[in-house]
């Protein structure tokens, strides 16, 4: 996913998703029966959480099998995938971050916190097309899927010009 490097007003180096990502048309996915469970059509999706992130738990599954799990508690975010055997812990201190953006695309999980001040990517090799998503959080929750049902957030309508003036396909 293309990203934009900048320094924010707090003088932190940030790397959020590039503005082109916001131009992709995502349709809102509504939780089933007022619950915190969302049915997905297996296309690219994004999650936005704003507010109190502590005690957040996100689980995506495909036919009931784990695709990924994100947990936030006591100022730490942890990401778990099916292939994780416990020998490495994928976690980071997030301080008082109050926003999370997660994008899932063909097994790639991109996470941006605190306006991109904290970000990371994990690649899943099994169960790469989630059909169900459960989110437990005190934050406000928004889930969207690509409206065209497509995959690939890197697809572009026009060539992308980066900050160095180089064209990329």
C-alpha positions in Angstrom: 0.0 0.0 0.0 1.4 3.4 -0.8 2.2 5.6 2.2 3.1 9.2 2.8 5.9 10.2 5.0 5.6 13.4 7.0 6.3 15.0 10.4 3.2 15.8 12.4 2.5 18.8 14.7 4.0 16.9 17.6 7.2 16.5 15.6 6.7 12.8 15.1 7.6 10.9 12.0 4.3 9.5 10.5 3.7 7.1 7.7 -0.1 6.9 7.1 -1.7 5.4 3.9 -1.3 7.7 0.9 -4.2 10.0 -0.1 -5.0 7.8 -3.1 -6.2 5.2 -0.7 -9.0 7.5 0.5 -10.2 7.8 -3.1 -11.1 4.1 -3.3 -14.8 3.6 -2.9 -15.7 1.5 0.1 -19.3 0.6 1.1 -20.2 0.5 4.7 -20.7 -3.0 6.2 -23.3 -3.1 8.9 -23.0 -5.4 12.0 -25.3 -8.4 12.0 -28.4 -7.8 14.2 -26.9 -5.0 16.2 -24.0 -7.2 17.3 -20.3 -6.6 16.8 -20.1 -9.2 14.1 -19.7 -8.3 10.4 -20.3 -10.6 7.4 -17.7 -9.9 4.7 -17.8 -10.7 0.9 -14.0 -11.6 0.9 -13.0 -8.4 -0.9 -10.5 -5.8 0.4 -11.8 -4.2 3.6 -10.9 -1.5 6.1 -11.7 -0.9 9.7 -11.6 2.5 11.4 -11.7 2.8 15.2 -11.8 6.2 16.9 -11.8 6.8 20.6 -10.8 4.6 23.5 -8.8 1.7 22.0 -7.8 0.0 25.3 -9.5 -3.5 25.6 -10.1 -3.7 21.8 -10.2 -7.1 20.3 -10.6 -7.7 16.5 -10.9 -11.2 15.1 -11.2 -12.1 11.4 -12.1 -15.6 10.3 -12.6 -17.6 7.1 -15.1 -20.5 7.4 -14.5 -20.3 11.2 -10.7 -20.5 11.0 -8.5 -17.7 12.2 -7.3 -15.2 9.6 -5.9 -12.6 12.0 -6.4 -11.3 15.5 -5.6 -7.8 16.9 -5.7 -7.1 20.6 -5.1 -3.8 22.4 -4.6 -3.6 26.1 -2.6 -1.6 28.6 -1.1 0.5 25.8 0.1 -2.4 23.8 -1.1 -3.7 20.4 -0.6 -7.4 19.5 -1.2 -9.0 16.1 -1.6 -12.8 15.7 -1.8 -14.8 12.5 -2.5 -18.6 12.0 1.1 -19.4 11.2 2.4 -17.8 14.5 3.9 -20.5 16.7 4.6 -18.3 19.7 8.4 -18.1 19.1 8.0 -14.4 18.1 5.7 -11.8 19.7 4.3 -9.2 17.3 3.4 -6.3 19.5 4.2 -2.6 20.0 3.6 0.1 22.6 1.0 2.5 21.4 0.8 4.9 24.3 -2.4 6.9 24.2 -3.3 6.4 20.5 -7.0 7.2 19.9 -7.3 6.1 16.3 -6.7 2.8 14.4 -7.0 2.1 10.7 -6.6 -1.5 9.6 -6.7 -2.6 5.9 -6.9 -6.3 4.9 -6.1 -7.1 1.3 -5.4 -10.7 0.1 -3.8 -11.8 3.4 -1.9 -8.6 4.1 -2.9 -6.8 7.3 -1.8 -3.1 7.4 -2.3 -1.2 10.7 -2.0 2.5 11.3 -2.4 4.1 14.7 -2.2 7.6 15.9 -2.3 9.2 12.5 0.4 6.9 11.2 2.9 7.6 14.0 2.7 3.8 14.7 2.3 1.4 11.8 3.0 -2.1 10.8 2.3 -4.8 8.2 1.8 -8.6 8.6 1.5 -11.1 5.8 -0.8 -14.1 6.3 -0.3 -17.3 4.2 -3.4 -19.2 5.2 -7.1 -18.2 5.4 -6.5 -15.0 3.4 -10.1 -14.2 2.5 -12.0 -13.4 5.7 -15.8 -13.9 5.6 -16.5 -12.9 9.2 -15.2 -10.1 11.4 -15.8 -9.6 15.2 -14.9 -6.3 16.8 -15.2 -5.7 20.6 -14.2 -2.1 21.4 -15.2 1.0 23.3 -14.1 3.1 20.3 -16.5 4.1 17.5 -16.3 1.4 14.8 -16.6 1.7 11.0 -16.1 -1.2 8.6 -16.1 -0.8 4.8 -15.5 -3.1 1.8 -14.5 -2.2 -1.7 -17.7 -1.3 -3.4 -16.7 -3.1 -6.6 -16.0 -6.3 -4.6 -12.4 -6.2 -5.9 -9.2 -7.0 -4.3 -6.0 -5.0 -4.3 -5.7 -1.5 -2.8 -2.7 -0.9 -5.1 -4.8 -0.8 -8.2 -4.9 2.7 -9.6 -7.0 4.5 -12.2 -4.1 6.7 -13.2 -0.3 6.5 -12.7 0.9 7.4 -9.3 3.5 10.1 -8.9 5.6 9.9 -5.7 7.1 12.8 -3.8 10.4 12.4 -5.8 8.6 12.9 -9.1 9.1 9.3 -10.2 6.3 7.5 -11.9 5.2 4.1 -10.7 2.8 1.9 -12.6 
